[in-house]
Amino acid sequence: MPHETVDAMLVASMVVTSLQSIVARSIAPIESAVVTVGKMENSLNSTECGCGSTFNVIADSIVMHGTARSFKPDVRETVRQRVAEVASGVGQGQGAEIVTEWDDLNYGYPATVNSAREARICASAAQAVVGVDGLRTGPEVRSTSLVASALATQGAAGCADHDDGRRGLLVFSG
């Protein structure tokens, strides 16, 4: 009977909503972090994205996939810990078993922080092309995407420092 079961779809929805409180209530306002649930599926390694088998059957399990990103390793660790705590708390409240697992990819890429020397060289070259008014710097251009940060870790030695010691380059143009 529906009233005697755990509705995995409802629990997953509650987890997604509750995870949004992590950045707002567990991360200092001067820090930056993102928690994203980007995929839900019926079982691990499913080839189809989506939950449930039909409109009138309660899903018995759901696998959620997401990522956590930040500029600092300690903030990423806090986010990682809070994701497990929040998900577990929601599960306990709903009588559901929730297991949180992280892999290197979904743990979050290290931040790309351009070093001062290379940033000055790049800014000088850009300014020669677009002029001083065409150059944007500051916190609004600090945010990086998961893909851009991943690409930046792959090459361009000597241009930027990552929080884990690797070097790369990330420049927006256009």
Steps between C-alpha positions, in 0.01 A plus 500: 500500500629850419478620861723212613793564269786746466454716192851531358390777262368710788813437708729589209307821441532591866874428491552724195308783665681455833845495338442858389524608866863389521648799317259742669545373857827305520738709286617847599352776281848610384571150367366347182349154455253320276309177565326353196289188450505462124364151445264255667441146379338175612824307545874551490646523149158514338509606137182702547462814705181524699327341795222251536368250251156646435273780620303295754769290673702624797873482427681278751850637442673791333867574430593868500810645330646842558802709571636738759732786408685773685819699482652357820564138604373557856172639366467198266556272799231682702258469208580131463439437870177702505362322190531167684350642820208672330416201278521263797277726709234516230520123459458440873203733511331310218600148600730465198853366480733748329860426409727786392802409287757733343748440223781728383296646215196589708704615798575815303785624290762718666456871445706677236655816643713695255837599645575874520800499262327316218178696555692829450660369179164383365325826602771706329465302178119522509510872575720555194222346289176621665614801705465556873119532480474162327666313786288354783650370822370436849278258688223495240735325256648274768234230476594206281298219356572137574604441141718810474678416823551142387650615171721750676657228712614317189756738352679837476766448765619817669181705466283439807508327836240249613424443865662158466830630353433434129531783251269603214339800330147628487420815300162612369494687172235626268 
